[in-house]
Amino acid sequence: MVRVYEFLLAIVIVVLVFVVFGATLPDHRIHEDSIETNRSPRIVFDAMNGFKRFSDWNALYLHDPRLHAEVSGPDFGVGARFEYRSRLDDVGAGAWDLVDSDESGKVRKLRFAVENDAYGTNKSMRFEIERKGKTTQVRQRYRVDYGWNLFGRYAGMYLARTVGDDMDKGLKSLSAMFATIPNMDYSGITIESVQIPAQDILFVPTSSERNINAVEAAMINQLKWLKQVMAKNDLEPAGPYRLITTNFGSDTYDFDIAYPVRKKGTGPVKEPTADIAEPNADGEDGTEAVEDSAEVDVPGAEDLLVVTEPLDPATIILEGEVQFGRSYEGRAMKTTYTGNPAGLPVARDQLRAYALTHGEAVQDRAFEEYLNDIEDTSVEDTSFNVYWPVK
């Protein structure tokens, strides 16, 4: 009987020690980690301001690549929500909610409310993004409240080995992800997502030295061939001519110069209108004077687009190296650029950086539409629509 009392006393002592020691432990825990990247704060913030790239860096996917996830709310900004469920017990189920997105100050801030099966309440993951010299620092801070949950307080002693290890893995993956994004700040340009229809095109694969004069000379020569083939086939331009990049090498530049085409007379036409006659000296409206007036182009009148069938390739007579085909059809990121064509590679990389930070997968080849005649416009005044196709 004495031994039973001793055993019960030992249990009471252990429980008492557990309670007393647990009560002295913090009722909340914080763990911090950070990385540095040479990518701009704009790129870092946009890539993390939602869940489009979440699977490329968060440690949840390192534990379970087959994680089942559902994203709701807006694609970016406050209200975006990520819910997950894993077949692995140590991952479990939970959610991340983007509850704060602030880029107004020197330090850009993101805060996620975190739900999971681990001990604790009011869990949050905060990211602070700040430019420091030539690098951008990303600071990650996790906070959890345990209150009087003594088991949680004890679990908090190992936070650096649980949450801390995942933060370290996630930040390293984040750094690796940034390395795949062109280091181009696109803050100063307007970018939009557009749908591009397929068109018949005449094009010439071209290669030249990678300098403005050589590229321009090659384009002028190829445009003459394209116009000659258009004339022979009774075709007309269906849009601005395009430069489609194939390979932007260190010494050479490979590209296609292309013209969207259609049969003459099948393009947009203006809606027929009648002239508004001025009253004559006798006060008559002058209707007789304009009865036989020709069609008039009225500013602001809408074009009536005549939809045409694709041309039959067998009917197209080609010359030289000119080829006939169909242009890219699908979605693309688009911006505009005015200036020396030497700046086009920067515009392309800005589009690519924007697409990658926003979870878009680039595909096909980037291209530009020349909005001016290359021979009649100063290189500094040339305007372009710049596109990069995305899936």
Beta strands, then each sheet from edge to edge (+ up, - down):
strand 1: 28-37
strand 2: 68-72
strand 3: 81-85
strand 4: 93-102
strand 5: 108-115
strand 6: 121-132
strand 7: 135-145
strand 8: 192-196
strand 9: 200-209
strand 10: 235-237
strand 11: 242-248
strand 12: 252-263
strand 13: 269-270
strand 14: 303-304
strand 15: 323-326
strand 16: 330-338
strand 17: 367-370
strand 18: 383-389
sheet 1: 1+ 7- 6+ 5- 4+ 3- 2+
sheet 2: 8+ 16- 18+ 17- 11+ 12- 9+ 15-
sheet 3: 8+ 16- 18+ 17- 11+ 12- 10+
sheet 4: 13+ 14-
end
